[in-house]
Amino acid sequence: MQDVRIRICASALLCFAAFLTLYGAAAALLWWLIFTPRLTIIHRVRPVIGMLIIIGIISVILQVGDRSGFSYFIRMVAILLIGVWLATYYQPGEFLNFGVWVGGNHVGFEFGLMAEMAMQSFGTLLADLNYIRMALTLKGIPVTIKNIIPMGTLLIHKELARAKDNAELLAVRGYRHGGTLKPVFIYERKDIIAGLGAVLVIVIAVLPFVNFLYFDIEVFRGLL
């Protein structure tokens, strides 16, 4: 999907649908199977497998407890896969373009710039984590809870240092508020089809509430 506007709006609709009802979550998963590269995304982002395992364990616990594990599993898997798809196909500058398109060259530029800086920090965080894992592998040190805490402390310290450097760089360059940008978007016919598919998913998710509301109105009329 080339157009970041359709990608972000579709992701928001799909995640909301998955959170709203189980039907919406199932429809969101079906949308993911149809309009995304599917297993290619999971192969490119290997931590997804670990997150899926964690979600599965929590789902089993919930299923044993109050029988809500299946619903939790479907919803969380749908939200996770949609989020990973959105992050995987991110290109630098897209969120800034989207922010300016939504909110203009003042407020929109600010939020777009913050999103771009957040994605940059996320990318450097993953790179640092890979370097640490490579160093531990070369030294023959296993990853345990004992050395995870120092690793996390180091990563957080480095990210805070980078954030401070970025803030100082913006201040030195005279940045105060907003900016001037003319967003450029490229879209294909399949992007529009995928966007319409996301709208259909949210309709499927809302239908049970509409039916429930209609039933309540009919009951109320019967009482009158």
PyMOL commands that set and color helices and strands:
alter all, ss='L'
color gray80, all
select helices_A, chain A and resi 4-20+22-35+39-44+47-66+69-88+94-139+145-172+189-223
alter helices_A, ss='H'
color red, helices_A
deselect
rebuild
show_as cartoon
